[in-house]
Amino acid sequence: MSKARPRSTEDIAALRQAIEKITRVLSGKGLKVTQRGTQAFVRSDHLGRPILVNLPYIPDNASPKLIHAINGFLDHEVGHLLFSDFNVIAEAHRLGQSVAIMHNVLEDPRVEREMCRQFRGSSYNLRNVQEFFLKRYTAPAVEKALTEGDMKALFGSMIVPMVRVVAPAKPDTPL
C-alpha cells in the first residue's frame, strides 16, 4: 500500500477555499463560513436562525487523516443546516446545558443519516470524521477517566459512541 503524498501549501489553500464554497452551496443558505480552531459548529442568532458555520482550521502541514476528517466535519455541519430544527435547538439551550448537550448527541446521528440518504459519499466522509474523533478525542478522554477513576468523565466520554451504536448514521442500518 502506498503512502499518501504530503500536501503542498497550495493544495491546502485550495482545499480551504473549496470547503468554504462547498459549505455555502450545500447549505443553500448563504451563511458565513469560517475555518478556525479545532471545533466544527453552527452558530445561530438570538432567534435561533443559523448565521455561521465553523470548520476546524486546516494547517499547512495537515495530515491526510485530518483532511479526510475535515470533509466529514463539513458534511456533518451541513447536515445540521439542512435537517436540524433550529427552533428545537434554541429551546434545548433555553432548558439548560445538559438538555442542549443531550439533544445534540441524539440529533447528530439523525442528521448524518439524512446526509447519507441525500448525498453519495457522505457515509465515507462521516465515517472518516467519526474515526478521527474517536482516536483524537474519545480514546484519550476514556483513558484519562479510567486512569483517574472518574466515572462521570468516563460516561461523558462514552455517551457519543454509545448513542451511535444504537442510532447509526448509515442509512441502510435498521434502528
Secondary structure, DSSP 8 states (H G I E B T S, - for coil): --------HHHHHHHHHHHHHHHHHHH-S--EEEE-SS--EEEE-TTS-EEEEEE----TT--HHHHHHHHHHHHHHHHHHHH--HHHHHHHHHT-HHHHHHHHHHHHHHHHHHHHHHSTTHHHHHHHHHHHHIIIIIHHHHHHHHHHT-HHHHHHHHHHHHHHHHS-S-TTS--
